[in-house]
């Protein structure tokens, strides 16, 4: 059995086809859910019956803030999309995201997901004598595609 190293989990954001790696990532997670619809009837023999309903997904990730890139890098990208600081339209625009396990160019064994998200939360934390970190949460809108062995 080959156990994946969490280091190969990456998040890339940008416009479709020109995504850029979210630099200095320290963690990330994806949560996929399906709502259920109760279809229990008197003929269900006392057992609950369900059908699938709406599917949803959210992505969260965090990383370190590079002081050299605060005006132009990941933090500026996230903040512009949440606040609309650069352009008023940014705050409500979808952002294309690619995320998953990327073993590296040509390595194979890549499992990448792709879709459009709305950045719903950005948090910057700065403790005394500690690293400045940024965390973001994104909600998917529309379908998520999956590609396995992308680099093979």
C-alpha positions as CSV (number, residue, x, y, z in Angstrom):
1,X,0.0,0.0,0.0
2,X,1.3,3.5,-0.9
3,X,0.4,6.1,1.7
4,X,0.2,9.6,0.3
5,X,2.3,12.3,1.9
6,X,0.2,15.4,2.7
7,X,2.9,17.6,1.2
8,X,1.7,16.7,-2.3
9,X,-1.8,18.2,-1.6
10,X,-1.8,21.5,-3.5
11,X,-4.3,24.3,-4.2
12,X,-4.0,26.3,-7.5
13,X,-6.2,29.3,-8.1
14,X,-6.8,31.6,-11.1
15,X,-8.6,31.8,-14.4
16,X,-9.3,28.6,-16.2
17,X,-6.1,27.3,-17.8
18,X,-3.7,29.7,-16.0
19,X,-4.0,28.6,-12.4
20,X,-1.1,29.5,-10.1
21,X,0.0,27.5,-7.0
22,X,-1.1,29.1,-3.7
23,X,2.4,29.6,-2.3
24,X,3.6,28.6,1.1
25,X,0.6,26.3,1.8
26,X,0.7,24.5,5.2
27,X,-2.6,22.6,5.0
28,X,-5.7,22.0,3.0
29,X,-8.9,20.0,3.0
30,X,-11.9,19.3,0.8
31,X,-15.4,18.4,2.1
32,X,-17.9,16.9,-0.3
33,X,-21.5,16.3,0.8
34,X,-24.8,15.0,-0.6
35,X,-28.1,15.9,1.0
36,X,-30.7,13.2,1.2
37,X,-34.4,13.1,0.6
38,X,-36.6,10.9,2.8
39,X,-38.7,8.6,0.6
40,X,-40.0,6.3,3.4
41,X,-43.5,4.9,2.9
42,X,-45.7,2.5,4.7
43,X,-44.3,-0.2,2.5
44,X,-40.7,0.4,3.9
45,X,-41.1,-2.3,6.6
46,X,-40.2,0.2,9.3
47,X,-36.9,1.2,7.7
48,X,-36.1,4.6,6.4
49,X,-35.5,4.9,2.7
50,X,-33.5,7.7,1.1
51,X,-32.7,9.2,-2.3
52,X,-29.8,11.4,-3.1
53,X,-30.3,15.2,-3.4
54,X,-28.2,18.2,-3.9
55,X,-24.4,17.8,-3.8
56,X,-22.1,20.4,-2.4
57,X,-18.4,20.9,-1.7
58,X,-16.2,23.3,0.1
59,X,-12.4,23.7,0.1
60,X,-10.3,25.2,2.9
61,X,-6.6,25.9,3.0
62,X,-4.0,27.9,4.9
63,X,-0.5,29.0,4.5
64,X,2.2,31.4,5.5
65,X,2.2,35.1,4.4
66,X,5.3,36.1,2.5
67,X,6.1,39.8,3.3
68,X,7.6,40.2,-0.2
69,X,4.3,39.3,-1.8
70,X,1.7,40.9,0.4
71,X,0.8,43.5,-2.2
72,X,0.8,41.3,-5.3
73,X,0.7,37.6,-4.1
74,X,-1.8,35.2,-2.7
75,X,-3.0,37.4,0.2
76,X,-3.8,40.2,-2.2
77,X,-5.6,37.8,-4.6
78,X,-7.7,36.4,-1.8
79,X,-8.5,39.8,-0.2
80,X,-9.4,41.4,-3.5
81,X,-11.9,38.6,-4.2
82,X,-13.5,38.8,-0.8
83,X,-13.6,42.7,-0.5
84,X,-13.7,43.8,-4.1
85,X,-10.9,46.2,-3.4
86,X,-9.3,46.1,-6.8
87,X,-12.5,45.9,-8.9
88,X,-16.0,45.9,-7.4
89,X,-16.9,42.9,-9.6
90,X,-14.2,40.7,-8.0
91,X,-16.1,40.2,-4.8
92,X,-18.8,38.2,-6.5
93,X,-16.9,36.6,-9.3
94,X,-16.2,32.9,-9.5
95,X,-12.6,31.8,-9.2
96,X,-11.3,28.7,-11.0
97,X,-9.5,26.3,-8.7
98,X,-7.5,23.1,-9.2
99,X,-6.7,21.1,-6.1
100,X,-5.6,17.6,-5.2
101,X,-2.6,15.4,-4.9
102,X,0.1,16.5,-7.4
103,X,3.2,14.3,-7.3
104,X,5.1,16.7,-9.7
105,X,5.5,17.1,-13.4
106,X,5.7,13.8,-15.2
107,X,5.6,11.8,-12.0
108,X,2.1,10.3,-12.7
109,X,-0.1,9.3,-9.8
110,X,-1.7,12.7,-9.8
111,X,-5.3,13.0,-8.6
112,X,-6.6,16.5,-9.3
113,X,-10.1,18.0,-8.9
114,X,-11.1,21.1,-10.7
115,X,-14.0,23.6,-10.5
116,X,-15.3,27.1,-9.9
117,X,-15.5,28.5,-6.4
118,X,-16.7,31.6,-4.5
119,X,-14.2,32.6,-1.9
120,X,-16.4,32.9,1.2
121,X,-14.0,33.6,4.0
122,X,-10.4,34.9,4.4
123,X,-8.7,35.1,7.8
124,X,-5.3,36.6,8.5
125,X,-3.7,35.7,11.9
126,X,-0.7,37.3,13.4
127,X,0.4,36.3,16.9
128,X,3.3,38.0,18.9
129,X,6.6,36.6,17.6
130,X,4.7,34.1,15.4
131,X,4.3,33.6,11.7
132,X,1.6,35.5,9.9
133,X,-0.8,33.0,8.3
134,X,-3.7,33.3,6.0
135,X,-6.7,30.9,5.8
136,X,-9.4,30.8,3.2
137,X,-12.7,28.9,2.7
138,X,-14.3,28.4,-0.7
139,X,-17.7,27.1,-1.7
140,X,-18.0,25.3,-5.0
141,X,-20.5,26.4,-7.6
142,X,-21.4,24.0,-10.3
143,X,-19.8,20.7,-11.1
144,X,-16.5,19.4,-10.0
145,X,-14.4,17.4,-12.4
146,X,-11.8,14.8,-11.5
147,X,-8.8,13.5,-13.4
148,X,-6.6,10.6,-12.2
149,X,-2.9,10.0,-13.3
150,X,-2.8,13.5,-14.9
151,X,1.0,13.6,-15.1
152,X,1.4,10.0,-16.5
